[in-house]
Structures are given as C-alpha cells and as structure tokens.
Amino acid sequence: MNINPNEEFEQYLKDPVDPELKALFEEAEACLQRYDAKSKEVKQLSQQMQDLAFSLDLECAEWIYEIYASNRNDLEDNSN
C-alpha cells in the first residue's frame, strides 16, 4: 500500500492531533479570510478611485474646451 505524503500532510492540516496546533491553524485560516476580504475591498476602492479620476479628467477636458471655445468666440467677435 502506497501512502501519498501530500495526502497525509493535507489530512494532518485538516485535523491536527495537537489542540494548540489546531487552534493555530484555525486562527491562520480566519486571518486568511479577513485578508481576502480586505484585499477585495481594496481592489473595489482602487477601481472606484480610477473611475473617479477618469471622470474628473473628462470633466476638466470639458471645462478646458469650453474656455477655449469661449476665448475663440471672443477673439472672433473682437476681430469683426
């Protein structure tokens, strides 16, 4: 009978004999889940920041165009 060391290790990780080690594994798993949740939140906030920055860039471009168009119209009116 062949015993796969990886399977044995995986089983040990799922159910370690030492209660302190089991508590440590459970705490590590909880930390990993909190990290994953925070990471997801950071990614969402990063996307929101990118969206806001893009929106602001568009708004600034519109203002610049309006100022340019207004100045151009003023120059044309003054030349007539």
C-alpha angles and dihedrals in degrees: 000000000000119000116204108223091209092055091047091050092047090052090048090052091051094049115014116186096224110080092210091053090047090052089049092051091049091050091048090051091050090049090050091052091050090048091051091050092049091046090053090048091050091050090051092048091047090053090049090051091050091049092049092047091051091048091050091049090053092047092050090048090053091050092048090050092048091050091046092048092047092049090047091051090048091052092049091048092050093049092056 
